[in-house]
């Protein structure tokens, strides 16, 4: 920047020691003490009073004198030689004290506002202050409307199995199913040693054909005809005979005529052996009590499901003696439709024949 004392407001050496110095180059531009241009807006105020001139700095030292020329006859004065080079400028003396600052001139009118400068970058966020003490809980507001039901959650794991409950009462005995097909007869084994004679026992057998190897007193229910047979020995032959008619395996002797009755309600109590045949026609469970067998050896009772109902589930006919047993049991259940039961009293008990 050229120095122009005409427009100098305050002249000082431009260096870092005077950053607040203001001077002009005479063309309307202003600079501070380190050479940076200063933009001044608005109309300038009146000039303040000029301060006193500071003292003149000390004169620098005189440069050395050149050597004298050789003496000679004074001749005509030669032309003046060229001026020798100017010696080096001496060091600048120390700056005098600054003069007193003149009074501040009147403030000039405010110039128009310049354009807004660019927004500087946002500074770093300050540290978060400590959380304040929680205030007292306010009064509970009114209950809002119930929100929509959320989706059903995932099913939880199955819980442990609970303890087994008590066993329920035993149901009625179901009807006996039909007999399977009779298998082939196996080879006869060796005859074992004859054991001592025991009390006789009878078997009840059912099937479409008469069984073999039967003993006297065995009973057979023929599934193909619905008739019941008893295996007897008349002294001449052994054969199956039906209490309701002729023999099943040969010609048998005549059978006695029985006193019969048909029962249509339950329970039934038989007190003596005057009525040998009891026909039952009740669509439901039936309970029959038969007489005391004591002192009645050889007397027979026949009980027949005439209605064919006892094969229906739950419609059993239960025969119970007043005393004693039936084949060692307290009672006997008839559970096949149209089944017949023949009992003989002997030794204070009943036996099925």
Secondary structure by P-SEA (a helix, b strand, c coil): ccccccccccccccccccccbbbbccccccccccbbbbbbcccccccccccccccccccccccccccccccccccccccccccccccccccccccccccccccccccccccccccccccccccccccccccccccccccccccccccccccccccccccccccccccccccccccccccccccccccccccccccccccbbbbbbbcccccccccccbbbbcccccbbbbbbbcccccbbbbcccccccccccbbbbbbbbbbcccccccccccccbbbbbcccbbbbbbccccccccbbbbbbccccccccccbbbbbbbccccccccccccccccbbbbbbbbcccccccc
